[in-house]
Amino acid sequence: MTTTQAPAATREALGPTLIKLAREGLDIVCIDADLGVSTTAAQFGKEYPERFITLGPAEANMIGIAAGLAAAGKVAWCSTFTVFMPGRCFDQIRVSVAQPNLSVKLFASHGGITVGEDGISAQGIEDLALMCSLLNFTVLVPADVVETASAIEAAAKSPGPFYIRAGRPKIPVIYGADHKFTPGMSDLLRRGSDVTVIASGVMVKAALDAAEVLASRGIDTRVINVSTWRPLDTYAIEEAARQTGAIVTAEEHLIHVGLGAMVAQHLAGVHPVPMGFVGMTRYAESGKWDELLEKYDLTPAAIVREVEKVVARKR
Amino acid sequence: LAYERPGTRAKVSQLSLFQPYSDEELIAATKRARRSIIEMVFAANSGHPGGSLSSVEILSALYLRIMRHDPENPSWPDRDRFILSKAHAVPVLYAALTECGYFPREEIYTFRKIDSRLQGHSKIGTVPGVEMSGGSLGQGLSYSIGQCIAARLDGRDYRVYCLLGDGELNEGQVWEAAMAASHHRLANLTAIVDRNHIQNDGFGDYERVPEEKRSPMPGGRVLESGYTANIMNLEPLADKWRAFGWHVLEVDGHDVFAVVDTIERAKGILERPTVVIAHTVKGKGVSYMENNPSFHGKAPTPEEKERAFEEIGA
């Protein structure tokens, strides 16, 4: 699990992975809404110009074209920022992709507040609620660049629609190059018996750091990386609730419609335990991404605080 | 060929597995389609007869003369595609599909009913022959572009025909798609606009509104009937498409032979997509539905239904 790789942005996985998959023979077509340099999709366009369809910033059109390509047998990849997809084209995703269950793959980069300086219009903290509301979609939030590459490969080789959320900044790499991600499966990163932190995306590393601090305070913390938001790995979540008796979720997304809400809903029906939630509750602002995580409480310290509260409620 | 009228440029692909209709058969088929539409909407006691009736000649021309398709093999990769972007007019699509033999005609009476394959708006994976799931306006032209690009990448020569409502042209996505289709030089794409001047809330412009009811005020105006006039003006429509890089043709949308000839002419246009603006009458063929906004989305009564059958003559 440990790695010495330098920090990398999860979005950096897109271009190289699509090129690799196309070389393997997958019939990939990439549709671009004027952000291909940022999402790294343009790297694919350089290698396969005829399979790189430029549209300019016209996200609704992009989704419709992808649906048509998928209906004609192509593996259609759309990429832009989370605030524009699903933000700008939710209806098109719902009617043209989710309902007919077409093999359209959406790669939404620059998710969450770690977009940073661009400010709240660019900070997607609602996208996963929208995407998890759609049936047929598999919704993925990989924790680092290695897992993102693996998620892209899994999405490209699986039938049906996928949504992959990636981020802008270079974040620590937690997985070794041999990590293979399976959609629908969570990953147990640290064993523990007192409490479980269910984390996703950029919060996975924060959860691991929090677990170290908690260990020094005598709290044995289990850490699970839930990178598939839909379908949720309910088996692992229920097992964690039964075995550790308390859960804290950590996500770079609005709490009331996010991972915490989905985990709570599931546990309420099978095995309710004290729960705590780390995530967004308000719009943020411009600033450096790491300063924003600090100010808006998406930190190891916030996780430690929530864990101590739920552990106290157990007793 | 027997069905070709003198002087027409109509050609049917040698590869077509569907035997095109003769002139007489084509006319008879348009009447059957109109009757089927009324029967479907009456049986369901809901649905959209107006915009279905205005498109009858367009779909008859496509399915019975122009398109290369095979009802025995609906997923044939080389088939021409028909994309119903104005998916509320799905009765006219079901009428065309059952005419061709994609599904048994008796099934039209299940339209919009529970457990039916004939959904209220077109949906793929239900009845064979439906190419797109629709129901939210403005999405079909983009979807058609995807199919056209796939044809180009795969080296296939199929053509894609996309039917748009004129009210649907109020949707911005249509113009995103229009820009992209000419930019990517999709000569295998033909859009057809059902230009009937009426949409859900009333009249798109003042074209079909009596002079005395027109308002000097700019913008839309609610009439005494409760319907709105001048909702969103589209003119000059042909110039708009031209400005977006399209080849523009216009035709009387109720002269089925002229529709065949006009749509066929698009096959000779290279390097850019073609739009056929089909001038039509909403509710065409049923007098009390013609130019009547209330039959955009309403079923006829039993008496109205019988009168419709008499007028249609089928």
HADDOCK unambig.tbl for C-alpha pairs under 7 A between the chains (distance, minus, plus):
assign (segid A and resid 55 and name CA) (segid B and resid 180 and name CA) 6.19 0.50 0.50
assign (segid A and resid 58 and name CA) (segid B and resid 176 and name CA) 6.35 0.50 0.50
assign (segid A and resid 60 and name CA) (segid B and resid 173 and name CA) 6.24 0.50 0.50
assign (segid A and resid 61 and name CA) (segid B and resid 142 and name CA) 5.36 0.50 0.50
assign (segid A and resid 61 and name CA) (segid B and resid 173 and name CA) 5.92 0.50 0.50
assign (segid A and resid 61 and name CA) (segid B and resid 176 and name CA) 6.06 0.50 0.50
assign (segid A and resid 61 and name CA) (segid B and resid 177 and name CA) 5.82 0.50 0.50
assign (segid A and resid 64 and name CA) (segid B and resid 139 and name CA) 5.95 0.50 0.50
assign (segid A and resid 64 and name CA) (segid B and resid 142 and name CA) 4.65 0.50 0.50
assign (segid A and resid 64 and name CA) (segid B and resid 143 and name CA) 4.55 0.50 0.50
assign (segid A and resid 65 and name CA) (segid B and resid 142 and name CA) 4.74 0.50 0.50
assign (segid A and resid 65 and name CA) (segid B and resid 143 and name CA) 4.62 0.50 0.50
assign (segid A and resid 65 and name CA) (segid B and resid 145 and name CA) 5.68 0.50 0.50
assign (segid A and resid 65 and name CA) (segid B and resid 146 and name CA) 4.08 0.50 0.50
assign (segid A and resid 66 and name CA) (segid B and resid 146 and name CA) 5.95 0.50 0.50
assign (segid A and resid 67 and name CA) (segid B and resid 143 and name CA) 5.92 0.50 0.50
assign (segid A and resid 67 and name CA) (segid B and resid 146 and name CA) 6.81 0.50 0.50
assign (segid A and resid 68 and name CA) (segid B and resid 143 and name CA) 4.20 0.50 0.50
assign (segid A and resid 68 and name CA) (segid B and resid 144 and name CA) 6.00 0.50 0.50
assign (segid A and resid 68 and name CA) (segid B and resid 145 and name CA) 6.86 0.50 0.50
assign (segid A and resid 68 and name CA) (segid B and resid 146 and name CA) 4.07 0.50 0.50
assign (segid A and resid 68 and name CA) (segid B and resid 147 and name CA) 4.88 0.50 0.50
assign (segid A and resid 69 and name CA) (segid B and resid 146 and name CA) 4.35 0.50 0.50
assign (segid A and resid 69 and name CA) (segid B and resid 147 and name CA) 5.30 0.50 0.50
assign (segid A and resid 69 and name CA) (segid B and resid 150 and name CA) 5.70 0.50 0.50
assign (segid A and resid 72 and name CA) (segid B and resid 147 and name CA) 5.92 0.50 0.50
assign (segid A and resid 72 and name CA) (segid B and resid 150 and name CA) 6.27 0.50 0.50
assign (segid A and resid 95 and name CA) (segid B and resid 133 and name CA) 6.83 0.50 0.50
assign (segid A and resid 95 and name CA) (segid B and resid 134 and name CA) 6.61 0.50 0.50
assign (segid A and resid 96 and name CA) (segid B and resid 133 and name CA) 6.28 0.50 0.50
assign (segid A and resid 100 and name CA) (segid B and resid 124 and name CA) 6.27 0.50 0.50
assign (segid A and resid 100 and name CA) (segid B and resid 133 and name CA) 6.25 0.50 0.50
